[in-house]
Amino acid sequence: MSGHAPLFEHEYSDTFVADLREFLATRGGDRWLELHGNGPTSRMARFEAQTLAELEHHCGPLAGKRVLDFGCGTGTLTPMLASDASEVVAFDVSAPAMVITERRLKEHGFEGVRTLLAPGFGDVAAEAGTFDLVMMHAVFEHVPASIPGLRRRVLREAFDALRPGGHLFITESPNRLWPRDIYCTGLWLLPWTAAGSPRSYHRALARGVHHDPDGRGPITLEERGAWGFTYWSLRKALADRPADVVNLRAGHDRWVRYGRRLSARRRAFETATYYGITKTAGVPIVALAPMLSPLVVQRRDEDAR
């Protein structure tokens, strides 16, 4: 477990906060500022208190690892990874988001972190090299599912960036099996409609839970993450890859407690799912949870067999 001082307590400059607020203005507004900024309810704080323990439990310590922050967005986790890993590369498809990431890294004194901006990771894969860990934090749900083959390609590109024995760590992504969009709109049954559904888009606009100032249409609701994905879609996309689901291994097939108490409801759900589904059907608990977090896949070292 890391021993560095909490980075989420870092005081950002007024200029950086203003730039972040401007970036978020059409992407959720000020209600996202704390999440993408710092402070006790930010993603940075959640990583420090919870996600890092999960990551190190399933994938081992970050120390000595070469890490890819795939879909880094505004870079909320990039400094956290850089503080422990031997090398971090941050990739994203959004130029405005990458500007925020680079500014954030400078604020934390991590200017040496390499950043890659491209329309797709395949465009920079050879340049980026291979990694011990590929982090996809709140990423996959933002990839439009209505574009045929896009999600499959993105997932395979992320997996193919792994070295043998490396881990793909997916966290904070909504499970499309659940009937309510708990990620961005709060609307019931939206995840069960067709991805990019015009009807769902107009419903979200009418309820005031989605905004599209540029009039780009339903794809904007997809890009916000209203349609999550499923464990089975991941297995299908990687069916021909040397991929093992870590969540099915003994010692990794139940949620990590990381020193905190689980609610009675979550304990009951875990126990029922573990003995009723995981032990009998080989389906990880996370496959039925509201959030696929964390879903961990390891690339087999076939040469070691």
C-alpha positions as CSV (number, residue, x, y, z in Angstrom):
1,M,0.0,0.0,0.0
2,S,1.3,3.5,-0.9
3,G,2.8,5.7,1.8
4,H,2.7,9.0,0.0
5,A,0.8,12.1,1.4
6,P,-2.8,12.4,0.2
7,L,-2.6,14.1,-3.2
8,F,-6.3,15.0,-3.0
9,E,-5.4,17.5,-0.3
10,H,-3.3,19.5,-2.7
11,E,-4.5,23.0,-3.2
12,Y,-5.0,23.8,-6.8
13,S,-4.3,27.2,-8.3
14,D,-7.2,29.5,-9.0
15,T,-6.2,29.4,-12.7
16,F,-6.5,25.6,-12.8
17,V,-9.8,25.6,-11.0
18,A,-11.2,28.2,-13.5
19,D,-10.0,26.1,-16.5
20,L,-11.5,22.9,-15.0
21,R,-14.8,24.7,-14.4
22,E,-14.8,26.0,-18.0
23,F,-14.1,22.5,-19.3
24,L,-17.0,21.0,-17.2
25,A,-19.5,23.7,-18.1
26,T,-21.0,21.7,-20.9
27,R,-20.2,18.3,-19.3
28,G,-22.2,18.4,-16.1
29,G,-21.4,21.8,-14.7
30,D,-20.3,22.6,-11.2
31,R,-21.8,19.4,-9.7
32,W,-18.9,17.6,-11.4
33,L,-16.2,20.1,-10.1
34,E,-15.7,18.3,-6.8
35,L,-15.6,14.9,-8.5
36,H,-12.9,16.0,-11.0
37,G,-11.1,18.3,-8.7
38,N,-9.9,17.4,-5.2
39,G,-11.3,17.2,-1.8
40,P,-12.9,14.5,0.3
41,T,-15.5,13.5,-2.2
42,S,-13.3,13.6,-5.3
43,R,-12.2,10.7,-7.5
44,M,-8.7,11.3,-6.2
45,A,-9.9,10.8,-2.6
46,R,-11.8,7.7,-3.5
47,F,-8.7,6.3,-5.2
48,E,-6.7,6.9,-2.1
49,A,-9.2,5.4,0.3
50,Q,-10.6,2.6,-1.7
51,T,-9.5,1.9,-5.3
52,L,-5.7,1.7,-4.6
53,A,-6.4,-1.1,-2.1
54,E,-8.5,-3.0,-4.6
55,L,-5.9,-2.5,-7.3
56,E,-3.0,-3.7,-5.2
57,H,-5.0,-6.7,-3.9
58,H,-5.7,-7.9,-7.4
59,C,-2.7,-6.7,-9.3
60,G,0.1,-6.3,-6.8
61,P,1.9,-3.1,-5.8
62,L,2.2,-0.3,-8.3
63,A,5.9,0.1,-7.4
64,G,8.1,-1.0,-10.3
65,K,5.2,-1.1,-12.8
66,R,4.8,0.6,-16.1
67,V,1.2,1.9,-16.2
68,L,-1.1,3.1,-18.9
69,D,-3.9,5.5,-17.8
70,F,-6.2,4.6,-20.7
71,G,-8.9,7.2,-21.3
72,C,-7.4,9.5,-18.6
73,G,-9.9,12.2,-19.2
74,T,-9.1,15.2,-16.9
75,G,-6.3,13.2,-15.3
76,T,-8.0,12.7,-11.9
77,L,-6.1,9.5,-11.3
78,T,-2.9,10.1,-13.3
79,P,-1.0,11.9,-10.5
80,M,-2.1,9.1,-8.1
81,L,-0.6,6.5,-10.4
82,A,2.5,8.5,-11.0
83,S,3.3,8.9,-7.4
84,D,3.8,5.1,-7.0
85,A,4.5,3.5,-10.4
86,S,7.9,3.5,-12.1
87,E,6.4,5.0,-15.3
88,V,3.0,6.3,-16.3
89,V,1.6,7.1,-19.8
90,A,-1.7,8.9,-20.0
91,F,-3.8,8.5,-23.2
92,D,-7.1,10.2,-24.3
93,V,-9.0,11.1,-27.4
94,S,-10.1,14.5,-26.2
95,A,-7.7,17.4,-26.7
96,P,-9.5,19.7,-24.2
97,A,-9.4,17.0,-21.6
98,M,-5.7,16.3,-22.2
99,V,-5.0,20.0,-21.7
100,I,-6.5,19.7,-18.2
101,T,-4.6,16.5,-17.5
102,E,-1.3,18.2,-18.4
103,R,-2.1,21.2,-16.3
104,R,-3.0,18.9,-13.4
105,L,0.2,17.0,-13.7
106,K,2.1,20.3,-13.6
107,E,0.2,21.4,-10.5
108,H,1.3,18.2,-8.8
109,G,4.9,18.3,-10.1
110,F,4.6,15.4,-12.4
111,E,5.5,17.1,-15.7
112,G,7.6,14.1,-16.6
113,V,4.5,11.9,-17.2
114,R,4.1,11.2,-20.9
115,T,0.8,12.1,-22.5
116,L,-0.6,10.7,-25.8
117,L,-3.4,12.3,-27.7
118,A,-4.9,10.5,-30.7
119,P,-8.3,9.6,-32.3
120,G,-7.8,6.0,-31.1
121,F,-5.2,4.1,-29.1
122,G,-4.4,2.1,-32.1
123,D,-2.8,5.2,-33.7
124,V,-0.2,5.4,-30.9
125,A,0.0,1.8,-29.7
126,A,3.4,1.1,-31.2
127,E,4.8,4.4,-29.8
128,A,3.3,3.7,-26.4
129,G,4.8,0.2,-26.0
130,T,3.5,-2.4,-23.5
131,F,2.5,-2.2,-19.9
132,D,2.3,-4.1,-16.6
133,L,-1.0,-2.4,-15.9
134,V,-3.7,-0.8,-18.0
135,M,-6.1,1.3,-16.0
136,M,-9.6,2.0,-17.4
137,H,-11.3,4.2,-14.8
138,A,-14.8,5.3,-15.7
139,V,-13.9,4.9,-19.4
140,F,-15.7,2.1,-21.2
141,E,-19.3,3.4,-20.7
142,H,-18.3,6.6,-22.6
143,V,-17.5,4.7,-25.7
144,P,-20.6,4.9,-28.0
145,A,-22.1,1.5,-28.3
146,S,-24.2,2.5,-31.3
147,I,-21.1,2.7,-33.4
148,P,-20.7,-0.9,-34.6
149,G,-17.5,-2.6,-33.4
150,L,-16.1,0.4,-31.6
151,R,-16.3,-0.9,-28.0
152,R,-14.9,-4.2,-29.1
153,R,-11.9,-2.5,-30.7
154,V,-11.3,-0.2,-27.8
155,L,-11.3,-3.0,-25.3
156,R,-9.0,-5.2,-27.4
157,E,-6.6,-2.3,-27.9
158,A,-6.4,-1.8,-24.2
159,F,-5.9,-5.5,-23.6
160,D,-3.3,-5.9,-26.3
161,A,-1.2,-3.1,-24.7
162,L,-0.5,-5.6,-21.8
163,R,2.7,-7.4,-21.3
164,P,2.4,-11.2,-20.5
165,G,1.2,-11.3,-16.9
166,G,-0.1,-7.8,-17.0
167,H,-3.5,-6.7,-15.7
168,L,-6.4,-4.7,-17.2
169,F,-8.1,-3.0,-14.3
170,I,-11.6,-1.7,-15.1
171,T,-13.3,0.4,-12.4
172,E,-16.2,2.8,-11.8
173,S,-18.2,1.6,-14.9
174,P,-22.0,1.1,-14.7
175,N,-23.5,-2.3,-15.3
176,R,-26.1,-2.2,-18.1
177,L,-28.0,-5.1,-16.5
178,W,-29.3,-2.8,-13.9
179,P,-32.5,-1.0,-15.0
180,R,-31.7,2.4,-13.6
181,D,-29.0,4.7,-15.0
182,I,-27.1,5.4,-11.8
183,Y,-24.2,7.0,-13.6
184,C,-25.5,10.3,-15.1
185,T,-29.3,10.7,-15.5
186,G,-30.9,8.7,-12.7
187,L,-33.6,7.6,-15.2
188,W,-35.2,4.2,-14.8
189,L,-35.1,1.7,-17.7
190,L,-32.8,3.9,-19.8
191,P,-29.9,1.3,-19.8
192,W,-32.4,-1.3,-21.2
193,T,-33.2,0.8,-24.3
194,A,-31.1,0.7,-27.5
195,A,-27.8,2.5,-27.1
196,G,-28.2,6.0,-28.5
197,S,-32.0,5.8,-28.4
198,P,-33.5,9.1,-29.6
199,R,-36.5,8.5,-27.3
200,S,-34.2,8.1,-24.3
201,Y,-32.2,11.2,-25.4
202,H,-35.4,13.4,-25.6
203,R,-36.7,12.0,-22.3
204,A,-33.4,13.0,-20.6
205,L,-33.6,16.4,-22.2
206,A,-37.2,16.9,-21.1
207,R,-36.3,15.8,-17.5
208,G,-33.5,18.3,-17.4
209,V,-30.9,15.6,-16.6
210,H,-29.0,16.0,-19.9
211,H,-27.9,19.0,-21.9
212,D,-26.8,19.2,-25.5
213,P,-26.0,22.9,-26.2
214,D,-24.4,22.1,-29.5
215,G,-27.4,20.0,-30.7
216,R,-25.3,16.9,-31.6
217,G,-28.0,14.5,-30.7
218,P,-28.3,11.2,-28.9
219,I,-24.6,10.4,-29.2
220,T,-23.9,13.0,-26.5
221,L,-25.9,10.9,-24.0
222,E,-23.8,7.9,-24.9
223,E,-20.6,9.9,-24.5
224,R,-21.8,10.8,-21.0
225,G,-22.0,7.2,-20.1
226,A,-25.8,6.5,-19.9
227,W,-25.4,3.0,-21.4
228,G,-22.9,0.9,-19.4
229,F,-21.7,-2.5,-20.4
230,T,-21.8,-6.1,-19.1
231,Y,-19.3,-8.7,-17.9
232,W,-20.5,-10.9,-20.7
233,S,-19.8,-8.3,-23.4
234,L,-16.2,-8.1,-22.1
235,R,-15.8,-11.9,-22.2
236,K,-17.1,-12.0,-25.8
237,A,-14.8,-9.2,-27.0
238,L,-11.7,-11.0,-25.5
239,A,-12.8,-14.5,-26.3
240,D,-9.8,-15.1,-28.7
241,R,-7.3,-13.4,-26.4
242,P,-5.2,-15.1,-23.6
243,A,-7.4,-13.4,-21.0
244,D,-8.1,-14.7,-17.4
245,V,-10.7,-13.1,-15.2
246,V,-9.0,-12.5,-11.9
247,N,-12.3,-12.0,-10.1
248,L,-12.9,-15.7,-10.4
249,R,-9.8,-16.8,-8.5
250,A,-9.8,-17.9,-4.9
251,G,-8.9,-14.9,-2.7
252,H,-10.1,-12.5,-5.4
253,D,-13.7,-13.6,-5.9
254,R,-15.2,-11.5,-3.1
255,W,-15.1,-7.8,-2.5
256,V,-12.1,-6.3,-0.7
257,R,-13.1,-4.8,2.6
258,Y,-10.1,-2.4,2.7
259,G,-10.6,-1.8,6.4
260,R,-14.2,-0.5,6.2
261,R,-17.5,-2.0,7.1
262,L,-19.9,-3.1,4.3
263,S,-23.6,-2.2,4.6
264,A,-25.9,-5.0,5.7
265,R,-27.5,-4.8,2.2
266,R,-24.2,-5.2,0.4
267,R,-23.1,-8.1,2.7
268,A,-26.4,-9.9,2.0
269,F,-26.0,-9.3,-1.7
270,E,-22.4,-10.5,-1.7
271,T,-23.2,-13.7,0.3
272,A,-26.2,-14.6,-1.8
273,T,-24.4,-14.0,-5.1
274,Y,-21.2,-15.7,-4.0
275,Y,-22.8,-19.0,-3.0
276,G,-25.7,-18.9,-5.4
277,I,-23.9,-17.7,-8.6
278,T,-20.1,-17.5,-8.3
279,K,-19.5,-20.9,-6.7
280,T,-22.1,-22.7,-8.8
281,A,-22.0,-21.0,-12.2
282,G,-18.5,-19.4,-12.3
283,V,-19.9,-15.9,-12.6
284,P,-18.0,-13.2,-10.6
285,I,-20.0,-11.1,-8.0
286,V,-19.1,-7.9,-9.8
287,A,-20.9,-9.2,-13.0
288,L,-24.3,-8.6,-11.1
289,A,-23.4,-5.5,-9.1
290,P,-24.6,-2.0,-10.1
291,M,-21.1,-1.0,-11.0
292,L,-18.5,-3.3,-12.7
293,S,-15.9,-2.2,-10.2
294,P,-13.4,-3.6,-10.2
295,L,-13.4,-6.0,-13.1
296,V,-9.8,-7.3,-13.5
297,V,-8.4,-9.3,-16.4
298,Q,-4.9,-10.7,-16.6
299,R,-3.0,-11.5,-19.8
300,R,-1.7,-15.1,-19.6
301,D,2.0,-15.6,-19.9
302,E,1.7,-18.4,-22.5
303,D,5.5,-18.8,-22.7
304,A,5.6,-19.8,-19.0
305,R,3.4,-22.8,-19.6
